[in-house]
Amino acid sequence: MSTALKSTLQKLVFNPDGERLMAVAHVKNDGKRKKKENFLCLVVTTEQSTVAVRLYIVKGSDDSMKKKEKFELRDVSVVDGINPRKALTDFEMNISDKQLKLSCGSFEEKDSFVKQMFKMVNLYLPVQKPEFVNVSLPVEEPTGNMNFTEIISEINKENFGGDYQPISAKEEYDFRKLLEKSNLTIGEAEKFNLTLTDQLMQLDGANIESIMGSEQAVTDLINVIDSALNETVKLEEMLNTFDGLLTFVRESVELIEEKDSLGILEFKNTQFLVQELMKYINSIDSVDGDHIYTLQNANLSDPSSINKCTIAAKAIQDFMKEETSLNEMKSYQEHLENLNKATDIFVDKLMAHLSPLFTNSNSFNDGSEGAYELSLRKHSQRFHSLTMFSDLILWLKQTRHGVYTGAIQKYVELTKQIYKKDFQMFFETLNKHLIRNEKSRTLTRNNDKSFIESFQDEENNVLNLLDTALFEISNVVESEQKFCTRFFHIHTDIFSSLETQSIKSGDSDNKNNDKVLNEQVKIILSPLFDVVNGHLEQFAKNCCKQNPYTAITLFVAMSKKIGKYQNSNSYFSVIFGRLMVLIKRQFDIFMESEGQSYCEIKLIKRTRIRIIEAIDRFYNLAVIAERSIQGSERRNDLDRWYMELVCRLFTTIDKAASSQYSKSPSSVVKFENYHHLYLKLSELKIECLDGKRKEAKKLCQDNIDLYVKEYMGRPLEKIHLFFERIERAMDSGMSAEEVGYQTQFSKSELKKVISSYPGKEIKKGLEQLYKKMEKHLIEGSNLLQVVWRNMQDVFLKQIKHYQNLITKCYNSSKIELEVSIDDVLQYFSEIAMQH
C-alpha cells in the first residue's frame, strides 16, 4: 500500500479521533465487486492513559472516505490464512459470532497486514489472543508487562519506522510554542533557522570553554597515577626478596616429609609381612600329621572313622582355599603335594566303598516285601547306610567335581537296575489283579445285573488299582528325590547363590531357583524312573483293552487328581503329567472309535430297521461318564465329545432311513429313532445336549407329520376332487350362491358323490390304515397311538372342511356327509381299542 494513501487515510479519517493508523490493506469483502473501494485498517488510539487497538473497514471514493464497520482487536478469535503453502490473497477472520471472508489486492499486502496485526497482538493483548492459523509469523520476543509510556514508545517506534509520518497534535503544539519564544510566526522559517543556528554556536563555544578549564585537573590526575605505579614496583621487589629467603626452607620441609612417609610405609609393610607369616604358619598347622594319617588309614565301615575322615578332608579343603602371596614358596608346594597324594588315595578308597553300597539292596530289605502283595519295596535302610557319607560327597562336590559327577553317574547306573526289577515285579502283580478281577466279574455276571451295574463294579476295581499304583510310585519317587537332593547336595549351589542375591531379586529369582533345582533333580531321577512310564502306559492299555469304557473312568479320575500331584518341585508330577497325557490320548481314541462305530450300520437286504443300537450305546456311555465326571474340572472335554457323538447319531439315523435295504418307510425309521434319542437325552439331562434334545423332538414330530400326510392321503377321494373343483371355480370369481346352479356342481351331483362313501366303507378303510401302521411301526411302540391320533386330527380336519363348503355353497339344502364328526371319532376309538 502506498505511503500517500496511508497518509491520506490518517489525515482524513483517523486524525479527527486522535487515532494512529498502523497498517492498511485494500480488500474486497465476500468476493463482491463494488464501485467504492474498501480498506481494512489496523488503528491504535490512546484514551485516558489506556491503549486500544481496533480494526476498521473504511469505504472510500474519489472525494470522500468514511468508516463503515468497527471491531475491537480483543474480539478477534481466529485469523485463518487458508493455505500456508500457496500465495493466496484470501483470508478469514472470526470476530465474536461473525466471520469475515476478505481478499487483498496482493499476497504481499495480505502478509504484511497479518504480520503487523500479530505484532500488535503480542504488544497489546496479554490474554484473549486470537489464534493465527495457516500463516507464516515472525518470531517475536515476549514483551512482558509494559506500562503506558513504554507502549506509547513502542507504538511510535512502529509508526515512524518509514520515510514519512505526519506529526501529532502535541508535536505541533511544541513547535508553535518554540516559535513564540523567538517572537516569530509560522511564515518566518528562515529567521527561525538563523536563530536556532546562533543558539547552537553559543552552546558549542560554552562546551569548548568547559573542556579548556578542566586541563589542569587532568594533569594532576596523571601525576597521581604515576606515583602509584612507582610504589607498586617497590612492593614487587620486596616480595621477590622474601621469596628467595623461603626457597631453602621449602626444600628442607619437602625432604623431611618424604623421609617420614617412607618410614610409615616401612612400618606398614613390616606389619603386613608379620600377619601373612602368622596366617601362613597357622594354615600349615591347621593340617597336621593326624589328618593325613586318618585319610590314609580310613575305615569306611566305621561311622566314627567316617566322621574323622570328614573332619580331616574339610581341614585340607580349608587349607587349600587359603590364598596368600606366600603360596609360591617351595615348602608350601611340597606340603600341598603331600596333601594331594593323601586325598587322591582316600578318594579312590571312598569310591571303591560306595559302589557296592549302591548295588547291595538285598542286604537292606526293610521287611516290607511280601507284607502287602501290592506294594513297592522301600529303600529307607539303603538311604540310611549312605547318608553317613553325605558330608564327604559335599566335599567331593567342592573339591573334586569330576569325581562327584562320576559318583552320580555310578549311582544312577546301579540304582536304575534295582528300580527296574522292583517295578517289573510290582506291575506284574498289578496286572495279575486286573486279570483276576476281570475273570471274577465274568463269572459273577448274571442277567439280573444291567450293563451299568456290572461296569460299576469293574470301575471300582480299576480305580482301586490305579490309586494303589499312584500311591506306591509317588512314595518311592519322593523318597528317592529327597535322598538324592540331600545326599548329593543339589541345593547347596542354589543356597550359596541366594546369599549373594539378597531381597532385591524378588519372587522371580525364587522361581528361577526352583527351575534350576528341578532340572538338576531331573538329571538324576529321569534315568532312574524312565521304566515307570512304560509300565503305566501298559497298565492303562490293559484296563482299556478289557473294557473300552474304562478310558472314561481313567480320564476323569486322573483329572480329579491333578491338584493333588501338581507340585512342580516333585519329580512325580512329571510322571503323573505323562500318564495324564497318555490317558487323555486313550480317552480320545476311545471316543473317536465310538463315533466311528455309530456310523457303521450293517443291513441285510430288505430288512425292517428298528431302534438303532448306537443310541443305547451312547446312553450307557453318557451314564458312565456323568457318574464319573461329578466334581471334575474337565467337563469341557467331555461336552465336546458329547456333541460330536450325538451329531454322528443324527447322521446315522438319516443314513439308516435312506438305506436301499430298508423295508421300513423312511419317515418311520426317523421318528422312531429320533423319539428314542429324545427320551434318552431327556433322561440324561446333560446341559450341553439340550439343544440337540429339542432338535430330536422336532425332527420326530416333523417325520410323524410327513408319515401321516403320506399314508393318510385323501381317503374320500371323489369328495375331495368334487370340492377341489368348486374351490377353483370360486377362486376364479364365482360366488358361493352361484355354485349350486352349475350343472357340474348341482345338488344331485353332490349327493351322488357323497353316496359313494357310506360309514361302513370309511370304517373299513380306517381299519386297513391302522393295520398298515402296526406293520410299519416297531412292535409295542408307544408312538402307535400318537401317530393314530395325528391321523384322526387330519381326517377330522378334512371332514370339517367339506362340511363348511356344503354349508356355504348349498345353504338350506339339508345335504350332509354319510358320516358325522362323532361317527369318525367313534370309528377311530373302536379301531384303537380293538388292537
Secondary structure by P-SEA (a helix, b strand, c coil): ccaaaaaaaaaccccccccccccccccccccccccbbbbbbbbbbbcccbbbbbccccccccccccccbbbbcccccbbbcccccccccbbbbbcccbbbbbbcccaaaaaaaaaaaaaaaaaccccbbbbbcccccccccccccccaaaaaaaaaaaaacccbbbbcaaaaaaaaaaaaaacccccaaaaaaaaaaaaaaaaaaaaaaaaaaaaaaaaaaaaaaaaaaaaaaaaaaaaaaaaaaaaaaaaaaaaaaaaaaaaaaaaaaaaaaaaaaaaaaaaaacccaaaaaaaaacccccaaaaaaaaaaaaaaaaaaaccccccccaaaaaaaaaaaaaaaaaaaaaaaaaaaaacccccccccccccccccccccaaaaaaaccaaaaaaaaaaccaaaaaaaaaaaaaaaaaaaaaaaaaaaaaaaaaaaaaaaaaaaaccccccaaaaaaaaaaaaaaaaaaaaaaaaaaaaaaaaaaaaaaccaaaaaaaaaaccccccaaaaaaaaaaaaaaaaaccccccaaaaaaaaaaaaaaaaacccaaaaaaaaaaaacccccccccaaaaaaaaaaaaaaaaaaaaaaaaaaaaabbbbcccccccccaaaaaaaaaaaaaaaaaccccaaaaaaaaaaaaaaaaaaaaaaaaacccccccaaaaaaaaaaaaaaaaaaaccccaaaaaaaaaaaaaaaaaaaaaacccccaaaaaaaaaaaaaaaaaccccccccccccccaaaaaaaaacccaaaaaaaaaaaaaaaaaaccccccaaaaaaaaaaaaaaaaaaaaaaaaaaccccccccccccaaaaaaaaaaaaaac
